[in-house]
Amino acid sequence: MSTAIIPPGGEHTMVRGVSQPAGPVPVVTLGSMYKTVYVYGKVRYIDAFGKEQQTEYRLIYGGKDGGRKKLHKEGFVMGILQPDTEGNDAT
């Protein structure tokens, strides 16, 4: 899990390695329309007025538009999760 205080307009990135093989389909297909990765989550917080808020989100790596990749500062290529068009809701 990752914890951070994120200021307005700020970003937070959490890098997570894969601990198991991706299965019988070659890893190169990860992030394609044939092997898409979804990540679901929920953020709960207290806003500046003391009211509890929450955001449910779904991120995607792959699908019909494919997955975006980025070279990490330690020299490996990582897949970048993007907001999905569905599965997102906020109070």
C-alpha positions, 0 to 999 in steps of 0.5 A, a space after each residue: 500500500 502507498 500513503 502520501 499527502 498530495 497537495 492540490 495539483 500534485 501527483 503520487 506514483 506507486 511502483 509495484 513489481 509483478 511477483 508471479 508469471 502472467 500465465 500462459 500468454 506471453 508477457 509481451 501481450 500485457 497491456 494489449 487488448 488481449 491481456 488487459 490489466 484493471 486496478 480498482 481502488 477507493 480513496 477516503 479522506 476528510 476535506 477542508 470542511 471536515 466532511 468525509 469524502 470518497 473516490 472509487 476508481 478503476 484504472 486500465 493498462 491495455 484495452 482497445 487503445 493499448 498500454 502506455 509504457 515509460 522507462 523507469 529511472 532504474 532502467 526498467 520499462 513500466 506500464 502506466 495505468 490510465 483512468 478508465 472510462 467506467 468504474 469511477 465515482 466520487 462524492 
